């Protein structure tokens, strides 16, 4: 099939979407701020200099480049966009999609193509650094008006999607304005009366990747539950009594969910991985929860390798809670031998030790070197309810550390664990955990490996651009 260029945008586009009526939206960076060389043209040697007089001048690894990501709309004529499209955020120094990680999932056309929803955090400077408050904005292409649909909802509002008939809006929402790891709730709104309903009010797990089915009466979504990420459905025939059901229940992580048309109708497709298997694409039967592998991209590389056994182990914490812990054994494990053992300390801090197949901290790679790996879902991790997840706040050196010690102590009772050769490893908050354990391990460990670990909380606070994170987890600035 021959390719045809349909846009000629100065500087290019970053994301796009096409409506059924021939409209197109795209996002592009618009330069709105002056750099030092433009402010001081009489000083030619200021090339490369920066003037920093406020937040946020850097977000993660993205430094301010004097541009803002804006949404443009235009009409295709004979399949070609004429001109540059209309900037629906003219003169606004805000970003949509949200930088640095947002993409096309944050912008959606209505089914008739006459309106568009976009996500934007209309805050600047310190206000943006201390709040996560993004909102959903409805732009009417005919009236050229913009309306905030989630005004009064102070946390992240994200991933909007219209129902097939265009009468409802589905999106994900966090409740707190300064808590980036808050529970992602599943919301739906009637666009007629703007009434909002929290479909996940009685569902204590964070949601992602939500979609309407073709009738608009059922929503399919992915949620983290008990250190796995599986598929769920929510029947909204009666909005006052939404019914959530678990579709798959596997020791696996489903990461992306989408729908595609084929000869047999609409097919659900998702990516799936586990600690034993890298990500591949699967088709999913929503009626019985079965899945069928569609891609075999990793088969040639890993087909001849024997993976280590992964064991799910429930361990008692010091306050008598049940803590799910993965234990990964060497592929040639012999229970009559003794093995050095590694305690894996998760980063985040609010990031589940789920069934991920990591390309950085890979449990199978560690086990293949002859180690047993102990990976606990300590206090402060999602998928075990909001209370468990938030117990890390203002207590970095407290219960979470006791949980890590409970995990290694429990597994160390096994005769095949060499208690004279224990190590602790981790990155980011996991690195903080390793540093803490190095000073508080009561001679349990012989080795410590920390990567990018937090080691000075005062320095961390004054060098962190997302102040909402430190304010929530530490209870505010150290002073």
C-alpha positions, 0 to 999 in steps of 0.5 A: 500500500502506498503511503501518503503524507497528510500533514505538513506541520512546521516542527512536526507533530507529537500525537494525533487522532482522526474522527469519523467526520474527517476532522483530525487533532494533533499535538505539537510544541509551541514556543512561547517563552524566550531563552536568554539569548532572545532576552539579551540579544546584545550579549552574544555569549549567553548561548546555552545559558539558562535563567531559572527563577521558579518551578518547574524548570525540569520535570524528571529528565525533561528540561524546559525548552521554552515550548508548550505542547498544544492541541490543534484541530483541522479538517481533512480535505481529500485526505490532506490537512490544509494549513496548520490547523487551529490551536485550541489552546492559543496563548495558554502556557500549559501542556496537553498531553501532559509532559513528560509522559503523556500521549494520545490516550489523553485526547479523544474525539466524540463519536460524531467528531464535533467535540474533543476532550483533552487533559491539561494541568492548568497550573504553573510554577510552584502551584504545578510543583505541589499539585497533581490537579489535571482536568478534562476539557471539552472543546466544541469544534463548532462553537469553539468553546471550552468547558472544564468537566472535572472542576472541583476534582483535585487529583489527576483526571486522565485517559478520557473516552466517549461511549459509542453513542457519545452520551457518556464519558469514561475516565480515570481519576485520583482523589487527592491533589498531591498524591501521585500514587493515589488509587486510580478510580473508574469514573463515568459521566452523563454528558447530558446532566454532567452527573459523575459516578465513581464506579470503583467506590467499592473496589479497593484496587487501582484501575488502568486501561479502561474501555467501553464495549461496543454497546456502551453498557459494559466497561472493560479495564485492567486493575492491580490486585494482589501483586498481579494485573488482570482484566475486569469488567464493569456492567453499568446498565444500572449506574447506581449499582455497577457490577464489577467482575474479574475476567482473568485470574492469572499469576501474570501482568496484563499491561495494555488492552485494546480492541480490534475488528476482524472477520469474526467481529471485535476481538480483545487484544492485550499484552501479558507477561510474568516473572517467567515470560517476557511480554507478548500479545494475546487475544482474550476471550471475555466470556471465559477469561482464557487467552491465546498467544498471538506473538512469539517475538521472544521464543527464539531467544528464550525458547531454549532457556529453562526459567527458575521456579516462581513461588507465591509465599504468604509471610506473617509481618510483625503486626500479624498481617499477611504479606505476599512474597515472590520467591524465585529459585535457580533453574537447577535448584536442588533442595539438598544444597544451600544457596546464597539469597538476595532480598529484593527491595522495591523502589517507588516507593508505591510500585507493586512487586507484581508479575513483571518481567523486568529488563533492568532488575530481572529476577530470573537473571539473578536466580540464574547466577545461583541465587534465591531471590526474595521479593516481598510486597512490603508496606506501601505497595499498591494492589492490596488496598488503599490502606496498605499502599498509603502506610509508607507515607511519613514512615519510610524507615518504619513498617516497610523496613520491618516487612523486608526483614520479616520476608528474609527471616521467614525464607532464611528458615529453609534448610537450602538458604545459606544464612551466611551469604545473604544480600540486599539489593534495590534501586531508588526507594529500594536503594534507600531501603538497602542503605537503611538495612545496612545500618539496621540489619543486626548482622543478617547481611553480608552484601549490599547493592544500591542503585540510585538510592535516596540517601539524604532526605534534605537534599532530595527535597530541595532537588525534587521537581515534583514537590507533591511527592515529597510533601505527601510522603514526608509530610511536607518540607523538612523545615 
